Amino acid sequence: MGRFEEVKKLVMSLEGDFDKFYDKKNQAAGTRVRKGMQELKTMAQEIRSEVQNMKNSEGA
């Protein structure tokens, strides 16, 4: 469950920047949101690969 906690932590760390960007129109916060979402995308792909590898190794 460690990977799930990492995902939750990353998403929660972006909450303030989402608020600043969408509610207060802070452009710098938008840049941080985009960067954080890219990190989330990368993390999601790594997790997908790990799950697939674990699934394949158990089936073999």
N, C-alpha and C positions, 0 to 999 in steps of 0.2 A: 504493500500500500504506500510505500515511500514515494513512488512516482506520482500517485494521485495527489499526495500532499504537496508535492512540488508544483503541480498544475494549479491547485487551489491557491497556493501562496502567490504565484505569479499573477493570477487573475485578481486576487484581492489587492495586490500591490498597485494595480492599475486603476482601482476604483476612483481615487482622488483625481487622477489625470482625466478620466472619462468625464467626471463632473465638471472640472475646469474647462474642458474643451467644449462639451455639448451645452452646458448651461451658461458659462461665462465667456465663451468664444475665445479662449486663450490658445493662440496658435502654437506656442511652445509645448503646451500640454498635448496637442494633437500629434506633434512629432514624437513625444514619448509614448503615446498610445500606439502609434504605428510601429515603433520599435518593439514595444512589448508584445504586440500581436504577432510580429515576425518571430520573436522568441517562442511564443506559444505554438506557432505553426511548426517550428523546428522541433520543439519538444514533442509535439503530437506525432510527428513523423518518426522520431526516435522510438517512441513508445509503441507505435504501430509495428515497427520492425522487430522490436523486442518480443512483442506478443506473437507475431508470426513465427519468429525463430523458435520460441518456446513451444508453440503449438506443433510445429513441424518436427522438432526433436522428440517430443513425447509420442508422436505417431509413428516414428521410425523404429 
